[in-house]
Amino acid sequence: MKLRSKLLVTLATVFALGACVSTTPSNSNGSISSPSSTQASVSSGETRQYNILYIMTDDHAAHAVGAYQGRFAELDPTPNLDALANSGMRFTNVFVTNSICTPSRATILTGQYSQTNGVLDLRGEITTPQQHLPRLMKEAGYETAIIGKWHLKAEPGAFDYYQVLESQGTYFDPEFRTRGAKPWPENETQYQGHSSDVVTDLSIEWLKNRSSDKPFFLMHQFKAPHDMFQYAPRYEDFLAAETIPEPDDLYGVAKTFGSIATRGKNDALRAEIGTSVSRRNNRRNMGIDLGVAPNLNEEEFTRQAYQKYLKAYLRCVKGVDDNVARLIQTLKDAGQYENTIIIYTSDQGMMLGEHDLQDKRWIYDESIRMPFIVKHPDAVAAGVKSDLLINNTDFAPFILDLANINAPEYMHGKSFKSALFGQPPEQWRTASYYRYWTHRAYHDVPAHFGVRSKDYKLVFYYGTNHMDTPYPFYDKAWIAKTGHANNAIDTPVAWEFYDLKNDPKEQNNVYQDSRYASVISALKSELLKQRAKYGETDEKYPRIQKIIDQHWND
């Protein structure tokens, strides 16, 4: 049954969005007082329990948020997010541990790396008992809700309320699965309109109609700007007259970039590895996807493909930004803005033409860096940034700590709440572990793992499928051409190492440079340490472990 979504642009003047109550503090860091003049009086030994609004997009790269001062900042794509950053804290070194939608979302909900929570790829699911973050928030007295993209197959049963998109969801007239009389997933409602608007309508409606006096924890999760970048028609003129700034290596990467794992011997795999913006990848590229005229010369084809890609992407981002403003205005109109902690992030980053690559999955920074903005009513300063090295296993412990809840030991991440108050947490990580499992499926990215410290990145491409059979994704044209599902085609094994201080755009693989031997050795030790600590070894995959053993000292 089709229902027209309610237009909620004009809001009720005041409605109950959740009381700000006091509880005995149970967070491991203790209660941290702020000299902020806006802090309400708190009784001795008590800590306020704020509403928490968690806003997450899909594939919104940090460098496509104006406040992060990437190459798009001059286009002003995110004025409302920038204003949020100016009123809170912007974290600049936040990284995903597996840059693909379903695994990232599983990690955020569980606080665990992929092998522990069981979600290695898009086939995974998180059942109600594993939905640790909402379950613990509910146990601590929060009313919990998730509205928007879910993408974890099983029912989001740990939440008090949910309206979630079916699978990826559609950009227009999306269908939502809701809690109701029928068993999951049979309760479905379809709304007319653009997904970003509808998700926001539903969140505002939930906030408006809450009868509980509990504080709320709302996970508001956009589909945008995931491909295929279908923006609301009202944004057709946005950036129409602009030329979008291009990355340095859109038209051809340096000879020092990558390795035989990502290029092949003598560049033999350049036409296959990594879906491209240009015509380079002969199976899938953005020009083909977006309908660029095929008879253009190489440079013009690439230029038009990039401009079409980025304008569509940034128009989706603009729709997100405008709807974030609606959510914030809702809180202000209800007098709850100062009683609410607001978090803005994405499930991962996105390659926006860098190295002539599209999508995510890669360990390169544009793919793994996540925007993370926090507005806390009691934070000691506004408009500041932190370069603390965070990954998405930390999100659940951080949110729990904001609610004065101790993170359980089964979570791998740690809270960084104290950073909001000018006190970086002690004994913090110096490198973040990453692994991409889905070898060559969808976007022809070879399987790999690595670590990123603040200054360096070490990557090992083992280049094979972890399953005994091909991933259940079949590109018929590619199979006809090669005789194999691309996921079943191994790629060369190689190491890559980047000096991020001197080469922040990762254009020079200096793994063979003897000047870095001691740094590389230390990072290899860190890799082994973290793989063991977080249950990320290949004990279950002896074929992969054999490749690792054979090439560890290459």
N, C-alpha and C positions, 0 to 999 in steps of 0.2 A: 504494500500500500504506500502510495506517495503522499507525503505531507509537505506543505510549504513551511520552510523554517521561519520562525518568528523573527521579525525585524526588531532588534533590541538596541538600536542606536540611541534612542531616547530612553533613558533609564529612570527608574523610580528614584526619587530624591534620596531616600535613606532606606536601607534594608539591612537586616542582620547578616553579616558575613562571617561571624565567628567571634566569640569572646576571646579576649586576651587574658588567660588565666595564669595563676601562679602554682608552681609545683616545687617540691623539694628537688634540688639539682642532683642529677645522677651522672653527668658527663665526666669523663675521665680527666679532662683538663681543668675542671672546676669552673665556677662562675667568674666571668671576667667583667668588671665594671667599666663603663665608658664615661668619659667626661662630657659626652655630648649633652648639650643643653636641652635636647628633645627627649632625653630618657625619662620615662615615668618613674615615679617613686616606687622602689621595690623593698619589701620588708626584708630585714636581715635574715640570711639563710634561705631565701627564696629566689627563684629565677623565673622570669616571665616566659610563658610558652606562647610563642607567636604563631599566627597563621603562616603557612608556607605555600607560596605559589611557584611551582616549578614549571618553567616554559621550555619546551624542547622542540627544535626543528629537525628536519631530516636533510643532512648534507649541506648545512650552512657553514661554509668554511670561515674560519676566524678572519682571514684576510679579505672577506667580503662583508665585514662589519666595519663601518666607518671608524669607530673608536680604536680599532686595531691598526689603523694607519697603513693599510695595504694600498695597492695601486688603484683601487676603486674609490678611495676615500673622497677624492675630489668630486665624484659624481653624487655624493650625498645620498647613498642608497638606504641608510638606516638612521635617520635623525632621532627617532624615538628610542632606539636601542642605545644610541650615543648619549642621549640625555640620561638614560638609566645608568649607564656606565659612569657618567659625570656625577651621579648622586650616590654611587656605591664604589665597589672595588672591581677592577678588571684584572683577571688572572691571564697571564700571557704565555705560560708554559704548561698547558693542559693537553694531554694526549690520550687518544683512544688506544686500547690494547688489541683490538681486532677490528679494522676499519670496514665494517659492513653492518647493515642495519640490525639484523636479529641478534647476532652475538654481542654487539655493543649494548643493546637494550637489556639483554640478559645480565650482562656484567653490572649495569647501573642498578638493576633491581636486587641483585644478590650480593654485590660487593666482591665478586669472585672472578678469577680468570676463567677462560673458556672451558678448559678440561674439567675443572671442578664443578661448574654449573651445568656442563654437558652440552652447551650450545656452541658448536664450532663453526657453523655455517647457517645458511638460510633455512635449512630443514628443521632447526631446533625449536624447542618450546620450553616454557617455564610454567610448571603446574602451580596450583594455588599454594601448596606447602612450601614451594621454593620462592615465592614472592615475598622475600624477607622484608624488604623496605616498607611496603604498605602494611604488612602484618604487624610489624613492630611499632609503626606509627599508630596504628589502630589500638594496639594494646596499651599504648601510652596516653590514650584519651583523645586522639585526633579523629575527626571525620575525614575519611579518605575517598578520593575520586580520581578517576583517570578518564580523560575525554580526548579523542583524536586517534592518532596512529598507535597501534599496539604491536602487531606483526610478530607475535609470539605464540600463535596458534591456539594454545590452551586458554580456557576462560580466565580472565583477570579476577579470579574469585576472591582474592585477599582484599580487594577494595570494597568499600561500602556501596559505591556507585560507579557504574561505568557506562560509557557510550563510546565504543571503539570502532574504527574503520575495519571493514572486512579486508583481511590481508593487507596489501599495500594501500588499498583504497583508491578511488578515482578522484580526479581533480574537480569534476563537475557532477552535480547531483549524486553525492556519495551515499552509500548504504552503511548504516551503523548497526552493530550488534550490541544489544542492551540486556541488562538483567530483567527478567520478566517471568511470566507464568510457565513458559516452555523452557526446556533444558537448552543450555548453550550448544550450538550457536543459532538456535532457531528463532529467537526474538530479533527481528530485523526491522529497521525503520529507514526509509529513504527521505532525504531532504533535498530541496532544490537550491542551487546556488553553487558558488565556488567553495572548495573544501576549506580554505583558510578562514573564510567568512563563517561558514557553517560551524566549524569546530569552535570558533570564538563565540558565536551565538549560543551554542549549547553550554559552554563554560559559564557565560554570563547568566544564562537562565538557571543553571544549577546554583550559582552563588545567590541569585536573587530569591530563589524559592527554598533555600535551606531553612529548616526549622530548628536545627540543633544549636545549642549554645556552646558546643565544643569548638576548639580551634580547628581550622581546616588544613588539610594537606591535599592540594589539587595538582595533579600532573596533567598539564595542558600541552598536548603534543600535536604539532602541525605535521601534515604530509609534506608541504613545501619546504625547500625548493628541490625535492627529488625529481629525477627525470620522469617524464619527458617535458618538464618545465612549462606546464600549461597554466598561464597566468589569467587572472580575471580580466575581462575585456576593457575595464576602465583604465588599465595600465598600458594600453597599446601605445600611447604617445610618450610614456616615460622613457627617456633616453633615446627617443627616435632620431633626434638631431645630433646625438653625441657619437663620437668614435671612442669605443671602449679601449682603454690602454691595454697593450699586449705584453705578455711575458717576454723575457729576453730571448728564450730559445724555442719560441713557437714554430719558427720556420726551419729549424734544424738544430739538433743538440750538439754540444761540443764533443770532440773525439774522446775527451777525458770523462765524459758522463757514462755511468752505468758500468756494465761488465759483459762477459760472454753470456751470463745468465739472463740479461735483459736485452742484449743486442744480438747474440749469437756470434760465432767465430766469423771474423771479417764481415760483421753486420748481416749475417745470413738470416737472422730472425727479425730484422727491423720491420718487415712487412706483416709480422704475426704477433709480436709481443706488445701488449698494452694497447687497448683501443685508443684511437687518436682523434684529434680535431681535423687534421689534414687527411689526405687520401693514403697516408703511409700504411695504416692497417688495412689490409685488403679484405678483411672479413667484416669489420664494423668500424665506422668512423662517424664523427658528429656531422660532417657534411652530408653523408648519406642519410643519417637519421633525421636531419632537419630539412631535407629536400633542396639542398643547394644544387644549382645547375651543374650537371656532370661534365659539360664541355668546356669549362673554364680551365685556364692554365693553372699549374700547381699553386703558385703564390696567391692568385686571386681566389681560387677555391678555398684555400686555407683561411684567407682573410675573411671571406664572407661567412664561412662556417663558424669561425671564432666570434664574429660580431653577432651572428644570429644566436649562437649558444649563450653568450654572456648577457645579451639583452633579455632573452627569455628567462634566464636564471635570475638576473637582478630584478626583473619585474615580479617574479615569484617572491623574492626577498622583500621587495617593497610592500607586497600584500601582507607578508608576515609582520613587517614593522608597523604598518598602520593598524593591524589587529592587536598587536601588543599594546599600542596606545589606547585602544578601546578597553582592554583589560585593566590597565593602570587607571584609566579614568573611572572605571567602575569602582575600584577601591577608593579613589579619592572622593567620589560622590557619596559614598557610603560612610565616609569618615574612618575608613579602615586602612588607608595607605600606610600610616605610621605604626599600625599593628601587624604588618605583614612583611615577611622576608620574601623578596623576589629573586629568583634565580633564572638566568637565561643561558641556555647552552644549545648544543646540537649533538646528534648521536655520533657524528664524526666530522671530518673535514671534506674537502673536495678538490680534485685536480681541475683547475680552471685554465687549461691550456699550457701549464708549465711542463716543459720537456715534451710538448706536443702530446699530452695525455689528458684524458677525460676520466670521469668517475672518481672512485676512491681506492681502497684496497691496498695501495702501495704504502710502504713505510716512509715515503718522502713527506716532508713536513706539511705541505698543503693538504695532504690526505689525512694525516693523523692529528693535526692540531685542532682542538675544539675551542670555540669561544666559550668563556665562562665568566659571567657578570653576576655579581651579588650585591643587592641593595638590602642592607640590614639597618633597621632603625637606630640601633645603638652603636654602630661601628664608629670608631674614633675619628675617621676622616672620610671625605667623599672625593671622588674623582682621582683616586690613587690606583696604582697597579702593583701587582705582585708577580715575581718571576719564579715562585715556588714550583718545583717540578711535581706535577699532579697527574694522575691518570684516572680513568673512569671507574676503577675499583674503589676509589676514594669517595665517590659521590654519595653512596648510601651511608657510610660512616659519618660523613660531613653533615648530611641532612638529619640523621639521627641525633648528632651532637647539637645541632641547632634546636632540636626539640628536647634537649637535656636527657638523651638516652644513650647509654653505653653501647657501642658497637659490639656485637658478639664476636668471639674468637674465630668463628668459621669464616668471617669476612677477611679477605686479603688486604683491603684498603684501610687507610687511616683517616681520621678527621683532620682537617686543616682549619677548623673554626677559629683558632687563636690568631691566625693571620689577619682576620678581619679587624682585630683589635691591636694590630701592630706588634704581635708576638709570634714570629714564625715557630711552628712546632719543632720540638727537639727530635734528634735522631731520625731525620727525614731521609727519604730515598735520594740517591745521587744519580740514578738512572732508571728509566722506565722500560719495561719489557713489552715487546710487541710480537704478535704472530698472526699471519694471514694463512688460512688453511685451504681455501677453495681454489686449488691449483687450476688456472687457465679457464675456469668456468665463467661465462658471461663476458668478462672483459679481458681475458687473456693475460692475467697477472700471475706470474709464477709463484708458487708457494714459498714462503720465506719466514724467518724470524730474526729478531735483532734487539738491540738496546739503544736508547737515545739518552744521553746525558745532556747537561746544559750546553756543552761545548762540542760534543762529538756524537757520531752515529756509526754503529757497526751493524752490518746486515749479512746474513747467510741465506743464500738462495739454494734450497735443496731440490726444488724443481720437479716434484712428483706428487701425484695424488695420494692422500693418506688412506683412501679406501681401496678395497680389492677390485671394485668395479667402478666405471666412470660415474661421476656425479650425475644425478638424474636431470640433466639439462642437455638438450640435444639440438644442435644447430644443423639442420638437415643439409644446408648448402655446404657447410664446412665438412661434414661427414662424407658427402659426395665427392668433395675435392680431395680429401686426405685419406679416406677410409677409416677415420677414427673420430670419436668425440674429442674435441680439443682438450678436454680435461684428462684424457688418457695419453696425451702426448707429452713425454718428459722434456724438460729443458736442461741446458747445461748447469752444472753446479759452480757457484762462485761466491766470493766475498766482495762486499763493497764497504768502504769507510770514507766518511766525510768529516772534514774539519769545519764545523758550523761557525766558528769564530771568524775564520778567514774566507769561508765559502758558504754563506747562509742560504744561497740558492741551490746548493747541492749539485754543482755542475762538474766537480772534479773528484773522481774516485781515486783516493790516494792510498789505497790499501797496500800497494807494493812499495810505497815510499818508506825507506828505512828509518827516517826521522820520527816516524810515528810508531815504531815497533813496540815501545814500552806501553804506550797508550792502548794500542790494539790488544796487547797481551792482558792488560788490566781489564779491558772491556770483555774479553773472552772469559776471564775468570768471573766477572760479574754476570755474564750470560749463564754460565753453569750454575752459579749460586742461585739466581732467580728462578731458573727452570726447576731446580730441585725444591726450592722453598715454596713455590706456588703450584706444584704438581703439574708442571708444564714440560716434563721430560717426554721422550719418545719410547718409554718402556712398553707401551701398548702397540707401538709401530716399529717393530725391529727392522723392517726394510728401510725406513727413514733413518733410524739410528745407525745403521750400517753406512749410509751415505755420510752422515755427520762424522763418524769415526774415520772414514777414509779421507775426508777433506778438511778436518779440523785444523790441521797445521799447514794447509796450502799457502 
